Amino acid sequence: LANTNWQDFIYQDGVTQKYNISANGGNSSTSFLLSGGYEDTEGTAFGSDFSRLNLRTNIDHDMTERVRASIRLNVSRASQTGVCQDGNFINCPTSQAMFEPTFSFPYLADGSYNPNTAFGLSNNPAVVKNEVDRQNTVTQILSALRLTYQANDWLSFTGSANVDYRNTQDDQYRSAIAAPAQNGFVSFANRNVENYMGNLIANMTKTFDGVHAVSGFVGTEFRS
């Protein structure tokens, strides 16, 4: 009689590695910050790995005594695999670690998959482990350009342009064993989200006779 430890079959020791590096500097008219990071995680459940790479740049520069420019750029790419695409349903391996009886087993004596697990052949944790591959990849770019013009000691104009771009790719593979009704399949989904924003602001702060102050601003904004 089998005595399968499904916890040991499905779970493993998770390992996370993180690396970060940064540099900053400048002179009297320019300052900059550059940084980057990388993370790699092996999840505690099989097929649940995660990796992420990100880069960040900040630059501020005085173009003239009255004009200052700022640039912000953030780029990241994250990739994640998952044993369950739509949540922790009862037939997912992470749930089966609790619901699959110990007298069940992943493989037959000849090495083939056991078709008589609690949720059938296609949901046998060994089948999900070896015959299913899911990956989600997200690439995001956030950028901002800002210009400030100091017309005089009480009036300034600021304009900015911002871009938020996000691309999501979902890949899935199931062999004929994991998806017998479809005789196996490969699917790919690609989604893009783009947001653009710009604004222009005039800001005034004026003091009269050293005691009376008047301030205000007017601006316009565009979003797409």
N, C-alpha and C positions, 0 to 999 in steps of 0.2 A: 504494500500500500504506500503510495507516494506521500511524502511529507515536505511539500514545497514551501520554502520561505519566500513568498512573493515580495515582501519588503526588500529583501536582498536582491531579488531579480530586477526589480524596477528602480530602486534607489541606489545611489552611489555617493561617495564623498564629493561635495562641491568644492571647486577651486576657483578663486578669483585673483586675477593679476591686474594691477593698475599702474600706469606710468604717466607722469606729467612733467612737462618741461616749459619754462617760460624765460623770456628775456625782455628787458625794458631799458630805455635810455633816451637820449636826445640831446638837444642843445638849447640855446636861449629862445629859439623860434619854433622848434619841433620836438615833440615827445612821442614815443611809440611804446606799445606793448604787444609782444607776440607770445602766444602760448599754444600748447597742444597737449592732447591727452589720448591715451589708448587704454581700453578696458577689455579684458577677455575673461569670460566666466563660463565654467563648465557646471551646468545645473545639477541639482541633487537627483533629479529624475532623468532617465536616459532621454536623449533627443531634446534637451531643453537648454541649449547653449546660447550665449549672448556675447556679442562683441560690439565695440563702439570706438570710433575714431573722431576726434573733434579738433578743429583749428580755430583760433581766435586772433583777430588783429584789430588794434585800436591805434589810430594815428591822429594827432592834432598838430596843425601847422599854422603859424601866423604868416599869411601870404604878404601882407603889408601891415602897417601900423593900425589900419582900420578893418582889415579883412582877415577872418580866421576860418579855417576849414577843418572839419572833423570827419573821419571815416571810421565806420565800425563794420566789421565783417566776421560772421560766425558761420562755419561750415561743419556739418556733422554727418556721419553715416553710421547707422546702426543696423546690425543683422541679428535676427533671433530665430531660432528653431523652436518648434513646440510639438509635443506629442498629442495635444488636443487643440484643434483650431478654434472652436467656438465655446470654450469653457470646460470646467471640470465635470463633465457628465459621468454618469455611473459606469459607462463602458470605457472610460478613459483609463489608461494604465495607473494613473495616480489614485483613482478610485478603486480600481481592481485590487490594488495592494491591500485594501481593507475587505472587499467583498468576495474575492476569489477564494474558494476553500483550499485548505492546505493539501487535501487529498487530490486536488487537480494538479496538472503539470503542463509545462509549455511544449515539450517535445515528446514524440513517441519513441519507442525503442530503436526504430530505424533512422532516427534523426529528423523525420518530417514533423510538421506542426501538428499539435493535438487539436482536432476539430471539435472536441467536446468540453471546452472550457465553459465557464458560466455564461458567457455572452457569445459563444460560437467561434468559428475559425477566424473570421475576419477581424474579430476583436481580441483574439488571443494576444496577450502582451508581447509574445515573441514575434508574432506577425507584425504588430505595430512597430516594434523595434527595428526589424530587418527589412520590411517590405513597404514602409511608408516614410516619405521624406517631405517635410514642410519647412518653408523658410520665408520669413518676412524681412524685407530690407527697406529702410527709410533713409532717404537723403534729404537734408534740409539746409537751406541757405538763407541767412538773415543778413541783410546789408542796409546800411544807412549812411547817407551823405548829408552833411549839414554845413551851411555857409552863414556866417554872421558878419554883417557890415555895420560898423559903429559910425554913423553919420556925424555925430558930434557927442558932446558929453551927456546929452539927455535923450537922444533918439537913436534907436538901432533897428535893424531889419534882419530877420532870421528866416532862412528858407531851408527846407529839408526834403529829402526824397528817400523812401524806404521800400524795400522789397522783401517779401516773405514767400519763399518757394519751398514746396514740399512734394517729394515724389515717393510713392509707396508701391513696392512690388511684392506680390504674393505668389509664391511658387508652391505647387503641390504635386507629388508623385505617389501613385498607389499601384502596386503590381496587381496582376490578375488574382493573386491569392487574397490580397487585402480588399479588392473591389471586384468580386466575381460577377456581379450584375452588369458591370460596365466592361468586363474583361480587362480591367486595369485602365488607368487614365493619367494624363498629365494636364495640369491646368496652370495658367499664368494670367495674373491680373495686374494691370498697371494704372495707377491713379496719380494725377497731378493736381495740386492746389496752389494757386498763385494769388497773392494779395499785393496790391501796390497802394502806396499812400504818399501824398505830398502836401506840404503846407507852407504858407508864407505869413509871417507875423511881424507887425510893426509895434515896437514897444517904446513908450515914452515915460520918462520920470523927470519932472522939472521942479526945482525948488526956487521960490521967490523970496527975496529979502532974508534968506537964511532960515526962515521959520515956516513958510507956507509951501506945501508940496502938492503937486498934482501928478497923478500917474494914470496910465491907461494903455490899452493895447487894442489892436484890431487885426484880424487875421482871416484867412480863408484856407480851406482844406479840401483835398481831393482824395477819394478812395475808389478803388476798383478791385 
